[in-house]
């Protein structure tokens, strides 16, 4: 599992569709679809109810979305702290 899986899943959930998420992320719709299917297979649970015109979250998808957002926020915070440390903005004396 990679952070990309989390980003793509959150985008599909937020945009309620693969096409809109793909446009927002500047990637192909098929790439997002493949990554979400890989994620669902890896976890062993379906996260999205798919129809021709709409995507909605399953109960497992609702839970995963909450945790995925937390993981992405933690990763972003880790990168920010590492960069600030490298610039000498944080640390100990």
VMD Tcl script that builds the backbone (N, CA, C; Angstrom):
set m [mol new atoms 279]
animate dup $m
set s [atomselect $m all]
$s set {name element resname resid chain x y z} {
  {N N UNK 1 A 0.847 -1.167 0.000}
  {CA C UNK 1 A 0.000 0.000 0.000}
  {C C UNK 1 A 0.899 1.238 0.000}
  {N N UNK 2 A 0.527 2.201 -0.785}
  {CA C UNK 2 A 1.311 3.422 -0.929}
  {C C UNK 2 A 0.432 4.638 -0.653}
  {N N UNK 3 A 1.076 5.758 -0.359}
  {CA C UNK 3 A 0.317 6.980 -0.100}
  {C C UNK 3 A -0.545 7.368 -1.297}
  {N N UNK 4 A -0.084 7.020 -2.483}
  {CA C UNK 4 A -0.873 7.302 -3.695}
  {C C UNK 4 A -2.261 6.657 -3.602}
  {N N UNK 5 A -2.320 5.445 -3.080}
  {CA C UNK 5 A -3.612 4.773 -2.913}
  {C C UNK 5 A -4.540 5.605 -2.029}
  {N N UNK 6 A -3.991 6.125 -0.946}
  {CA C UNK 6 A -4.779 6.939 -0.038}
  {C C UNK 6 A -5.240 8.225 -0.720}
  {N N UNK 7 A -4.322 8.884 -1.430}
  {CA C UNK 7 A -4.667 10.132 -2.117}
  {C C UNK 7 A -5.769 9.908 -3.147}
  {N N UNK 8 A -5.613 8.881 -3.948}
  {CA C UNK 8 A -6.605 8.595 -4.983}
  {C C UNK 8 A -7.958 8.259 -4.369}
  {N N UNK 9 A -7.946 7.438 -3.342}
  {CA C UNK 9 A -9.202 7.062 -2.697}
  {C C UNK 9 A -9.903 8.291 -2.125}
  {N N UNK 10 A -9.156 9.136 -1.427}
  {CA C UNK 10 A -9.750 10.345 -0.851}
  {C C UNK 10 A -10.307 11.252 -1.942}
  {N N UNK 11 A -9.599 11.384 -3.035}
  {CA C UNK 11 A -10.072 12.227 -4.137}
  {C C UNK 11 A -11.370 11.687 -4.726}
  {N N UNK 12 A -11.442 10.391 -4.948}
  {CA C UNK 12 A -12.677 9.799 -5.485}
  {C C UNK 12 A -13.822 10.019 -4.507}
  {N N UNK 13 A -13.561 9.831 -3.223}
  {CA C UNK 13 A -14.603 10.044 -2.217}
  {C C UNK 13 A -15.030 11.510 -2.174}
  {N N UNK 14 A -14.063 12.416 -2.206}
  {CA C UNK 14 A -14.380 13.845 -2.132}
  {C C UNK 14 A -15.121 14.341 -3.368}
  {N N UNK 15 A -14.682 13.886 -4.527}
  {CA C UNK 15 A -15.287 14.330 -5.781}
  {C C UNK 15 A -16.484 13.479 -6.185}
  {N N UNK 16 A -16.708 12.379 -5.475}
  {CA C UNK 16 A -17.831 11.461 -5.738}
  {C C UNK 16 A -17.829 10.928 -7.172}
  {N N UNK 17 A -16.630 10.734 -7.687}
  {CA C UNK 17 A -16.535 10.170 -9.017}
  {C C UNK 17 A -15.097 10.035 -9.465}
  {N N UNK 18 A -14.863 9.082 -10.331}
  {CA C UNK 18 A -13.518 8.817 -10.830}
  {C C UNK 18 A -13.053 9.885 -11.818}
  {N N UNK 19 A -13.943 10.312 -12.716}
  {CA C UNK 19 A -13.542 11.301 -13.723}
  {C C UNK 19 A -13.161 12.633 -13.094}
  {N N UNK 20 A -13.976 13.105 -12.175}
  {CA C UNK 20 A -13.683 14.387 -11.530}
  {C C UNK 20 A -12.423 14.296 -10.681}
  {N N UNK 21 A -12.244 13.170 -9.993}
  {CA C UNK 21 A -11.022 12.981 -9.197}
  {C C UNK 21 A -9.800 12.959 -10.104}
  {N N UNK 22 A -9.919 12.280 -11.240}
  {CA C UNK 22 A -8.793 12.205 -12.181}
  {C C UNK 22 A -8.417 13.594 -12.684}
  {N N UNK 23 A -9.405 14.393 -13.009}
  {CA C UNK 23 A -9.131 15.754 -13.473}
  {C C UNK 23 A -8.462 16.572 -12.372}
  {N N UNK 24 A -8.934 16.437 -11.156}
  {CA C UNK 24 A -8.367 17.199 -10.038}
  {C C UNK 24 A -6.923 16.786 -9.755}
  {N N UNK 25 A -6.623 15.507 -9.947}
  {CA C UNK 25 A -5.279 14.995 -9.668}
  {C C UNK 25 A -4.368 15.008 -10.898}
  {N N UNK 26 A -4.923 15.361 -12.051}
  {CA C UNK 26 A -4.161 15.395 -13.312}
  {C C UNK 26 A -3.578 14.021 -13.663}
  {N N UNK 27 A -4.405 12.998 -13.516}
  {CA C UNK 27 A -4.039 11.640 -13.922}
  {C C UNK 27 A -5.211 11.060 -14.702}
  {N N UNK 28 A -4.993 9.920 -15.315}
  {CA C UNK 28 A -6.069 9.311 -16.091}
  {C C UNK 28 A -7.082 8.634 -15.171}
  {N N UNK 29 A -8.300 8.577 -15.653}
  {CA C UNK 29 A -9.363 7.910 -14.903}
  {C C UNK 29 A -9.034 6.442 -14.715}
  {N N UNK 30 A -8.459 5.821 -15.735}
  {CA C UNK 30 A -8.144 4.399 -15.629}
  {C C UNK 30 A -7.069 4.136 -14.578}
  {N N UNK 31 A -6.127 5.057 -14.419}
  {CA C UNK 31 A -5.088 4.892 -13.389}
  {C C UNK 31 A -5.709 4.914 -11.996}
  {N N UNK 32 A -6.622 5.832 -11.794}
  {CA C UNK 32 A -7.293 5.896 -10.486}
  {C C UNK 32 A -8.123 4.642 -10.256}
  {N N UNK 33 A -8.865 4.215 -11.250}
  {CA C UNK 33 A -9.677 3.005 -11.112}
  {C C UNK 33 A -8.828 1.799 -10.748}
  {N N UNK 34 A -7.713 1.632 -11.435}
  {CA C UNK 34 A -6.824 0.502 -11.162}
  {C C UNK 34 A -6.262 0.566 -9.745}
  {N N UNK 35 A -5.855 1.742 -9.322}
  {CA C UNK 35 A -5.281 1.882 -7.986}
  {C C UNK 35 A -6.310 1.614 -6.896}
  {N N UNK 36 A -7.529 2.070 -7.092}
  {CA C UNK 36 A -8.582 1.831 -6.108}
  {C C UNK 36 A -8.916 0.340 -6.051}
  {N N UNK 37 A -8.993 -0.305 -7.206}
  {CA C UNK 37 A -9.233 -1.754 -7.216}
  {C C UNK 37 A -8.101 -2.509 -6.529}
  {N N UNK 38 A -6.866 -2.103 -6.767}
  {CA C UNK 38 A -5.724 -2.722 -6.087}
  {C C UNK 38 A -5.843 -2.554 -4.579}
  {N N UNK 39 A -6.217 -1.366 -4.154}
  {CA C UNK 39 A -6.377 -1.087 -2.727}
  {C C UNK 39 A -7.465 -1.978 -2.119}
  {N N UNK 40 A -8.594 -2.046 -2.789}
  {CA C UNK 40 A -9.695 -2.866 -2.290}
  {C C UNK 40 A -9.297 -4.345 -2.223}
  {N N UNK 41 A -8.579 -4.807 -3.233}
  {CA C UNK 41 A -8.116 -6.204 -3.212}
  {C C UNK 41 A -7.139 -6.444 -2.070}
  {N N UNK 42 A -6.231 -5.509 -1.885}
  {CA C UNK 42 A -5.217 -5.661 -0.826}
  {C C UNK 42 A -5.872 -5.697 0.555}
  {N N UNK 43 A -6.851 -4.838 0.779}
  {CA C UNK 43 A -7.528 -4.778 2.071}
  {C C UNK 43 A -8.557 -5.902 2.201}
  {N N UNK 44 A -9.112 -6.305 1.085}
  {CA C UNK 44 A -10.124 -7.363 1.108}
  {C C UNK 44 A -11.515 -6.848 1.398}
  {N N UNK 45 A -11.761 -5.602 1.008}
  {CA C UNK 45 A -13.068 -5.003 1.248}
  {C C UNK 45 A -13.384 -4.013 0.133}
  {N N UNK 46 A -14.649 -3.928 -0.219}
  {CA C UNK 46 A -15.078 -2.945 -1.209}
  {C C UNK 46 A -15.361 -1.637 -0.487}
  {N N UNK 47 A -14.775 -0.557 -0.978}
  {CA C UNK 47 A -14.935 0.750 -0.356}
  {C C UNK 47 A -15.915 1.646 -1.085}
  {N N UNK 48 A -16.191 1.331 -2.342}
  {CA C UNK 48 A -17.028 2.193 -3.161}
  {C C UNK 48 A -18.169 1.411 -3.802}
  {N N UNK 49 A -19.342 2.019 -3.803}
  {CA C UNK 49 A -20.459 1.539 -4.600}
  {C C UNK 49 A -20.377 2.308 -5.911}
  {N N UNK 50 A -20.247 1.581 -6.997}
  {CA C UNK 50 A -20.072 2.211 -8.300}
  {C C UNK 50 A -21.335 2.069 -9.128}
  {N N UNK 51 A -21.745 3.182 -9.727}
  {CA C UNK 51 A -22.813 3.149 -10.720}
  {C C UNK 51 A -22.338 3.992 -11.886}
  {N N UNK 52 A -23.117 4.041 -12.944}
  {CA C UNK 52 A -22.691 4.778 -14.138}
  {C C UNK 52 A -22.477 6.260 -13.871}
  {N N UNK 53 A -23.292 6.832 -13.010}
  {CA C UNK 53 A -23.253 8.279 -12.841}
  {C C UNK 53 A -22.843 8.738 -11.447}
  {N N UNK 54 A -22.602 7.792 -10.553}
  {CA C UNK 54 A -22.361 8.195 -9.178}
  {C C UNK 54 A -21.506 7.163 -8.459}
  {N N UNK 55 A -20.715 7.655 -7.528}
  {CA C UNK 55 A -19.921 6.800 -6.660}
  {C C UNK 55 A -20.277 7.164 -5.229}
  {N N UNK 56 A -20.509 6.158 -4.410}
  {CA C UNK 56 A -20.761 6.411 -2.993}
  {C C UNK 56 A -19.912 5.448 -2.165}
  {N N UNK 57 A -19.720 5.801 -0.915}
  {CA C UNK 57 A -18.901 4.987 -0.030}
  {C C UNK 57 A -19.716 3.883 0.625}
  {N N UNK 58 A -19.105 2.734 0.755}
  {CA C UNK 58 A -19.681 1.656 1.543}
  {C C UNK 58 A -19.407 1.982 3.013}
  {N N UNK 59 A -19.999 1.261 3.949}
  {CA C UNK 59 A -19.653 1.482 5.359}
  {C C UNK 59 A -18.149 1.312 5.621}
  {N N UNK 60 A -17.538 0.318 5.009}
  {CA C UNK 60 A -16.088 0.133 5.159}
  {C C UNK 60 A -15.337 1.308 4.539}
  {N N UNK 61 A -15.849 1.834 3.436}
  {CA C UNK 61 A -15.245 2.982 2.781}
  {C C UNK 61 A -15.297 4.228 3.644}
  {N N UNK 62 A -16.394 4.414 4.375}
  {CA C UNK 62 A -16.517 5.559 5.289}
  {C C UNK 62 A -15.429 5.498 6.361}
  {N N UNK 63 A -15.228 4.323 6.923}
  {CA C UNK 63 A -14.209 4.146 7.960}
  {C C UNK 63 A -12.819 4.341 7.371}
  {N N UNK 64 A -12.583 3.741 6.199}
  {CA C UNK 64 A -11.268 3.857 5.584}
  {C C UNK 64 A -10.963 5.303 5.202}
  {N N UNK 65 A -11.960 6.040 4.744}
  {CA C UNK 65 A -11.761 7.435 4.371}
  {C C UNK 65 A -11.276 8.250 5.565}
  {N N UNK 66 A -11.896 8.058 6.697}
  {CA C UNK 66 A -11.490 8.770 7.911}
  {C C UNK 66 A -10.029 8.479 8.252}
  {N N UNK 67 A -9.656 7.209 8.193}
  {CA C UNK 67 A -8.281 6.824 8.519}
  {C C UNK 67 A -7.300 7.256 7.432}
  {N N UNK 68 A -7.711 7.191 6.184}
  {CA C UNK 68 A -6.841 7.604 5.081}
  {C C UNK 68 A -6.520 9.086 5.184}
  {N N UNK 69 A -7.498 9.883 5.533}
  {CA C UNK 69 A -7.254 11.317 5.715}
  {C C UNK 69 A -6.261 11.556 6.847}
  {N N UNK 70 A -6.379 10.771 7.899}
  {CA C UNK 70 A -5.458 10.895 9.029}
  {C C UNK 70 A -4.033 10.519 8.605}
  {N N UNK 71 A -3.901 9.437 7.845}
  {CA C UNK 71 A -2.581 9.002 7.367}
  {C C UNK 71 A -1.951 10.081 6.489}
  {N N UNK 72 A -2.726 10.652 5.569}
  {CA C UNK 72 A -2.197 11.691 4.685}
  {C C UNK 72 A -1.795 12.939 5.466}
  {N N UNK 73 A -2.579 13.298 6.465}
  {CA C UNK 73 A -2.229 14.456 7.297}
  {C C UNK 73 A -0.943 14.185 8.073}
  {N N UNK 74 A -0.809 12.979 8.617}
  {CA C UNK 74 A 0.407 12.612 9.353}
  {C C UNK 74 A 1.628 12.626 8.433}
  {N N UNK 75 A 1.482 12.109 7.226}
  {CA C UNK 75 A 2.595 12.091 6.272}
  {C C UNK 75 A 2.994 13.513 5.900}
  {N N UNK 76 A 2.026 14.367 5.680}
  {CA C UNK 76 A 2.306 15.759 5.337}
  {C C UNK 76 A 3.026 16.461 6.486}
  {N N UNK 77 A 2.578 16.206 7.696}
  {CA C UNK 77 A 3.208 16.796 8.865}
  {C C UNK 77 A 4.644 16.303 9.026}
  {N N UNK 78 A 4.888 15.027 8.768}
  {CA C UNK 78 A 6.238 14.470 8.859}
  {C C UNK 78 A 7.173 15.132 7.858}
  {N N UNK 79 A 6.712 15.322 6.643}
  {CA C UNK 79 A 7.520 15.979 5.608}
  {C C UNK 79 A 7.809 17.413 6.015}
  {N N UNK 80 A 6.802 18.111 6.482}
  {CA C UNK 80 A 6.972 19.499 6.894}
  {C C UNK 80 A 7.981 19.619 8.037}
  {N N UNK 81 A 7.871 18.758 9.030}
  {CA C UNK 81 A 8.799 18.815 10.167}
  {C C UNK 81 A 10.222 18.487 9.734}
  {N N UNK 82 A 10.377 17.516 8.852}
  {CA C UNK 82 A 11.719 17.158 8.374}
  {C C UNK 82 A 12.340 18.321 7.604}
  {N N UNK 83 A 11.562 18.977 6.768}
  {CA C UNK 83 A 12.077 20.121 6.009}
  {C C UNK 83 A 12.449 21.270 6.937}
  {N N UNK 84 A 11.598 21.531 7.905}
  {CA C UNK 84 A 11.885 22.609 8.858}
  {C C UNK 84 A 13.132 22.285 9.677}
  {N N UNK 85 A 13.299 21.050 10.040}
  {CA C UNK 85 A 14.485 20.630 10.790}
  {C C UNK 85 A 15.734 20.796 9.937}
  {N N UNK 86 A 15.654 20.420 8.692}
  {CA C UNK 86 A 16.800 20.549 7.787}
  {C C UNK 86 A 17.222 21.994 7.598}
  {N N UNK 87 A 16.256 22.909 7.689}
  {CA C UNK 87 A 16.554 24.335 7.570}
  {C C UNK 87 A 16.957 24.939 8.908}
  {N N UNK 88 A 16.972 24.122 9.955}
  {CA C UNK 88 A 17.346 24.608 11.279}
  {C C UNK 88 A 16.252 25.370 12.003}
  {N N UNK 89 A 15.031 25.240 11.526}
  {CA C UNK 89 A 13.919 25.956 12.138}
  {C C UNK 89 A 13.390 25.292 13.394}
  {N N UNK 90 A 13.599 23.979 13.514}
  {CA C UNK 90 A 13.177 23.263 14.715}
  {C C UNK 90 A 14.318 22.342 15.143}
  {N N UNK 91 A 14.332 22.019 16.392}
  {CA C UNK 91 A 15.378 21.148 16.922}
  {C C UNK 91 A 15.643 21.499 18.377}
  {N N UNK 92 A 16.708 20.975 18.900}
  {CA C UNK 92 A 17.061 21.234 20.301}
  {C C UNK 92 A 18.379 21.963 20.379}
  {N N UNK 93 A 18.551 22.687 21.438}
  {CA C UNK 93 A 19.810 23.403 21.688}
  {C C UNK 93 A 20.583 22.710 22.782}
}
mol reanalyze $m
mol bondsrecalc $m
mol representation Tube
mol addrep $m
